[in-house]
């Protein structure tokens, strides 16, 4: 359960960073940093969530 919770938290943080990155001026350095951080958080979060789901639901 720990991997699933960590994955969900990372995805949520990535989503918040993406929203914050879109809320600021898109040409600014802050937007680029926030969107890059969103990708760095979302990708591992999605992979951890995927692994957690595959452990719970076996392939057909």
C-alpha positions in Angstrom: 0.0 0.0 0.0 2.9 2.3 0.6 4.0 2.5 -3.1 0.4 3.3 -4.1 0.1 6.1 -1.5 3.5 7.6 -2.5 2.6 7.4 -6.1 -0.7 9.2 -5.6 1.0 11.9 -3.5 3.7 12.4 -6.2 1.0 12.7 -8.9 -1.0 15.2 -6.8 2.1 17.3 -6.2 2.9 17.1 -9.9 -0.6 18.3 -10.8 -0.3 21.2 -8.3 3.0 22.2 -9.8 1.5 22.1 -13.3 -1.4 24.3 -12.3 0.9 26.7 -10.6 3.1 26.7 -13.7 0.2 27.6 -15.9 -1.0 30.3 -13.5 2.1 32.4 -13.8 3.4 34.1 -17.0 4.2 31.2 -19.4 7.4 33.0 -20.7 8.9 33.3 -17.2 11.6 31.1 -15.7 9.3 30.3 -12.8 6.8 28.7 -15.2 9.5 26.6 -16.9 10.8 25.4 -13.5 7.3 24.6 -12.2 6.4 22.6 -15.3 9.7 20.8 -15.3 9.2 20.0 -11.6 5.7 18.8 -12.4 7.1 16.3 -15.0 9.8 15.2 -12.5 7.1 14.5 -9.9 4.4 13.1 -12.1 6.4 10.5 -14.0 7.7 8.6 -11.0 4.3 8.9 -9.3 2.5 7.4 -12.3 5.0 4.6 -12.5 4.7 3.8 -8.8 0.9 3.9 -9.1 1.1 1.6 -12.1 3.3 -0.9 -10.2 1.0 -0.9 -7.3 -2.0 -1.6 -9.5 -0.2 -4.4 -11.3 0.5 -6.0 -8.0 -3.1 -5.9 -7.0 -4.7 -6.7 -10.4 -2.8 -9.4 -12.3 -2.8 -9.4 -16.1 -5.5 -11.3 -17.9 
